Amino acid sequence: MQEATTDIRQHDQETILTGIFASRSRVVVLRVFMLDPLRAYYQRQLEHATGLPIRAVQRELERLTSVGLLYRRVEGNRSYCQVDMEFPLFDELRSMILKTGSPEERLRGQLAIDESVQLALLREEDNRVLVVTSGGKRPTLAGLDEFTVETMNVDAFTRALSEAPETLAPYLAQGVDLLGRRDGVLWRRIEAAGYIVQRGKGVP
C-alpha cells in the first residue's frame, strides 16, 4: 500500500487557497501581507510584488479593507495598507498562508515577524541565509532544516561591509533580499558599497 503524503509543497499552493477564497488575486495580495504583517505597503509596491494589474490590486485592497483585515493610513501623497493583527481570523489566515507557502516563503514569514531582524539574504544555490539582527541572536526558525543560517549583529555587518566586503560578497552579489525593507541605514551602506541585490520572488 502506497504511503500517503501531506507535504503541501507537492500541490499548487495558490490553487489550494484560491479554492478557499474563490479569488486568485485576493490570495496573491493576502500572501504579501501575511508573510510580513509588520510592514505597510502602498499600491505600486503590491503591483510589483504580485505581478497583478494595479486595478486588481486596488480592488482586492478595497475588499480586504472593507472586512476589517486591512487598515489604511495616508503619508504625504501615498496611501498605505497594513494588516490588522488584531483581526479575529488573523492567526488562522497567516497559518494557512505559511502552511501553503514554499520553504522560502515560510522562512521569510518567520524572519519577518521577529522585530530584531534587520536584513535577510538568501543564497539560493545552496540555501545559505545571512540574517542581520539588532542583537546578533539567532532567530528561532521552526521546520526549516533545509536552510543553513548565519547570524550577525548590525555592528559586525557594518564593519565587515567597510573592512572586508569580500566576506559578504556571496550574499550581496549572489543572494536575494528576503524582506525588502530598504528604508534603513543598512541598505544605504550596501548601495554605497556598490552592491545591487535583487529582491526575492514576491518581495515588494
Protein Blocks (a to p, Z undefined) as FASTA:
>chain_A
ZZddfbfklpcfklmmmmmnopaklmmmmmmmmmmmmbccdfklmmmmnopafklmmmmm
mmmmmnopaccddehjbccddddfkbmklmmmmmmmmmmmcfklmmmmmmmmmmkbmbdc
ddfknopacdddfkopacddehilkbccddddfklmmmmmmmmmmlmmmmmmmmccfklp
akbmklmmmmmnopacdddehiZZ
